[in-house]
Amino acid sequence: MPSIPLETRVALQDQMTEYCYLVDNIGELDPLLDYFTEDAVLDFSAIGLPFMNGRADYRKFYSEVFENMSHHTHYLTNFRIDAYDGDSASTRAYVQGMGRANDGNEVLVHVRYTMDFVREGDQWKCRKYNIYPGMPLPASLDEIHGDR
């Protein structure tokens, strides 16, 4: 693990946790979009969801997810910093995500997040976000989100 000031480590861990709060707050799209840089790349293809290049792509994805879901809950553990150079950092964590679609279908996934952050002023913004399976994925993930 790279040498990193404690306050920076805490700030980066808080950023990953903040993502969970933002995505769980279904219906509040703008704060979630502001979490990312304008040109952020989000790649969820390893779990059968889309690759998104830039704000227009991820705005569409999250808008549709929020429209179709009644509940989300995400728990983040095993936080780690893989790289740090002062103004950028690469992080990872294990995540348990649960959701209920408006039609009552439910999903539970055990995944791993990797996020690359850049410092913009006094804030850390996510510029690259990948999701990888941690356990085999349930069929309900495709049933709920398969058309994206």
Residue, then its C-alpha position, 0 to 999 in steps of 0.5 A: m500500500p502506498s504511503i499516504p497522509l491519514e487525512t487523505r486516506v480517510a477522505l478517499q474512504d469517505q468518498m467511496t462510502e459517499y457513493c453508496y449513500l448517493v446511489d441509495n438515495i433513489g431519486e436524487l440524481d444531480p448529487l450522484l452525477d456531481y460525484f463524477t468528473e464530466d468525462a468519467v468512465l464507468d465500466f460495469s460490463a464485468i457484471g453484465l451492465p453497460f460501459m459508460n463514457g462521459r456524463a450523458d451515458y451515466r446520466k441515462f443509466y442512473s436515471e433509468v435505474f432510479e426510475n425502475m427501483s424502489h429501494h437500494t442498500h449498499y455496504l462497503t468493506n475492505f477499503r484499500i488504496d492501490a496507488y496515490d500520487g498527491d492529486s490522484a488515487s486508485t482505490r478498491a473495496y468489497v460491496q454488498g448491494m441489495g435492491r428491490a425493483n418497482d415490480g417487487n423483484e429483488v437482487l443481492v450482489h457481492v461485488r468489488y468496486t475500483m475507483d480512480f479519483v482526481r483532486e479538483g480543488d479541495q474535492w476528490k472526484c471519481r474519474k473511473y469506476n469499475i465493478y467486478p463480481g465477487m461472487p457468482l451473480p444472481a439471475s435477478l440482476d439481469e432481470i432487473h437491469g438487463d435492458r440497459 
